[in-house]
Amino acid sequence: MLRTLGTRFGPWLLPGTPGLAPGPCRKVSGARGQGWLQPVGHDTGVKVYNSLTRRKDPLIVGSADAASWYSCGPTVYDHAHLGHACSYVRFDIIRRVLTRVFGCNIIMVMGITDVDDKIIKRANEMNISPASLANLYEEDFKQDMAALKVLPPTVYLRVTENIPQIISFIEGIIANGHAYSTGKGNVYFDLQSRGEKYGKLVGVAPSPGAEPGDSDKRHASDFALWKAAKPQEMFWASPWGNGRPGWHIECSTISSLVFGSQLDIHSGGIDLAFPHHENEIAQCEVFHQCNQWGNYFLHSGHLHMKGEGKMSKSLKNYIAIKDFLKTFSPDTFRLFCMRSSYRSAVDYSSSSMREAEHLLLATAAFLEDARAYMKGQLASGPIREDILWERLSHTKAAVKATLADDFDTPGAVDAIMDLIHHGNRQLKAVTKEPGGPRSPAVFGSIISYIEQFFETVGISLGDQQSVSGDSSSATLHSVVEELVRFRLKVRQFALATGEATRETRRQQLLERQPLLEACDSLRQDLAAHGVSIKEQHIHMGTAGSEIRRPQTGELRTREAGTIGSQCCSMLCHDRSFILKFPVVAV
């Protein structure tokens, strides 16, 4: 049995919030959307789609130094799947953009539902305590988020650690005339007392389902704030008898504990808009006695299994995060999420993941080409420096403008890839050493900006010339490097004829033909193992990747498993590395 312990109110994280008590709030009225009052505070420069108004509104937060954001966290009864990951990664990208592009310091609170019907049911099936089950899957969730590079919230708050505060919040709603207790020990929110103010997110609320014959609700649409204890279930003492909180009251209380009567941003999946977020609004606004508790509600679209509908445990069509990360990197998934609006539903497929992987590899390959050019290792025709400076300036402006338009990450990615396209055109390989001045500075600026962009959204392009992993991976890297270096020297010798006469050069080439044939034979033999060599520079990329860029030379592993039984275990599966050498005109 779990009983209530501790102080009546938990600590507040923001200054100027003296305790859990109804606070002053602006009074507004009117139809859905029309009654929304634009906040006063710091204009972030972003226009965001607000589910409260169903339009893009200027995102104005209370303070640039402390913008408040509440995120609905997991109900920890099982492993998180890729559908959950899609929502959390999308909002993580938005959080990073708000912080690093628009200079807004986010204070994020995430509630952890660690007592729930599903937790109790699963714990009984596994013959362990609900608390043990919740702790297990909470840690599992945090590990999954860390593996996906999702920044942790400023603070996690568990439901079971805030029961006294939840009870106090329910008492406040009852005192304000919007909830009632029953003889059975339940407490319900009286939805009719809310009148026309209910339905800010969904308009007309869907009709409630049929209630059981022994229901003690006044109205079928009323929802539970406190559930009377059932046999063999965990419970806490309360003024209404032993029991536990309802689902919706948890988030209202936890958010109010930290942020009081005004919340800048509330986020979650679109499936939470009704009834969860709608009921949160009702609870908070009657407790705080105000008409606008949350200013902006952001909802993410579902991840769908292609041809199967929404990814969910109930449909048994989900992919566990850990299983996904055995095949694809977190950076690949992050770029996949960025290629669609955070509000839209998106289809998952292996091909869409490979497309995202291809774009990352193409980006890494361009950056290495640009670095090689800066080092004098990549021959190129004359660079139109003025064009590249103009494209870089245009890209910077375009990226910021698209991100300011409801965090349009597809538009931002397109702008970056367009910059890479223009850079690649300028790095077009030639068949002879070019003359004229070189332009390393503009490529240095482009490299810096592209890396900064991807770092901002949480994607690590990293130093592709190094390989993380055990010493065997580094050994394989060195062996391949020395092999190709030796072949390059042999080929250079075979083709070097100095200032000899035409006849002498012809005779030397005939004599050295076996060396060239041996070089070609080595290239063909390596190709059989999925390694291709071209004569400008060499590039070894992630296993399974196929980037074709005729203007550059490259050495790339396409299938780690085909390099040989001994080498197979040495390849790092989800990273890539680049080997650069002086360009040889052949």
Salt bridges, closest charged atoms under 4 A:
ASP57 OD1 - ARG55 NE 2.68
ASP78 OD1 - ARG122 NH1 3.36
ASP92 OD2 - ARG96 NE 2.70
ASP92 OD2 - ARG334 NH1 2.70
ASP117 OD2 - LYS227 NZ 3.48
ASP117 OD1 - ARG244 NH2 2.30
GLU125 OE2 - LYS121 NZ 2.66
GLU138 OE2 - LYS142 NZ 2.86
GLU138 OE1 - ARG158 NE 2.78
GLU139 OE2 - LYS142 NZ 3.93
ASP140 OD2 - HIS79 ND1 2.92
ASP140 OD1 - LYS322 NZ 2.68
ASP144 OD1 - LYS322 NZ 2.72
GLU161 OE2 - ARG158 NH1 2.71
GLU171 OE1 - ARG8 NH2 3.19
ASP190 OD2 - ARG218 NH1 3.79
ASP190 OD1 - HIS219 NE2 3.67
GLU211 OE2 - LYS217 NZ 3.17
GLU233 OE1 - ARG244 NE 3.34
ASP271 OD1 - HIS302 NE2 3.50
ASP271 OD2 - LYS310 NZ 3.77
GLU280 OE1 - HIS266 NE2 2.85
GLU280 OE2 - HIS276 NE2 3.23
GLU280 OE2 - HIS277 NE2 3.97
GLU285 OE1 - ARG194 NH2 2.43
GLU285 OE2 - LYS200 NZ 3.06
ASP323 OD1 - LYS326 NZ 3.54
ASP331 OD1 - LYS149 NZ 2.40
GLU355 OE1 - ARG339 NH1 3.43
GLU368 OE2 - ARG371 NH1 3.51
ASP369 OD1 - HIS537 NE2 2.86
ASP369 OD2 - ARG549 NH2 2.45
ASP369 OD1 - LYS580 NZ 3.05
ASP386 OD2 - ARG384 NH2 2.99
ASP405 OD1 - LYS56 NZ 2.71
ASP406 OD2 - ARG343 NE 2.79
ASP418 OD2 - ARG391 NH2 2.64
ASP418 OD2 - HIS422 ND1 3.66
GLU451 OE2 - ARG371 NH2 2.52
GLU481 OE1 - HIS477 ND1 3.80
GLU481 OE2 - ARG485 NH2 2.74
GLU503 OE2 - ARG506 NH2 2.79
ASP520 OD1 - ARG523 NH2 3.80
GLU535 OE2 - ARG487 NH2 3.16
GLU535 OE1 - ARG491 NE 3.49
GLU535 OE2 - ARG523 NH1 2.90
GLU554 OE2 - ARG556 NH1 2.05
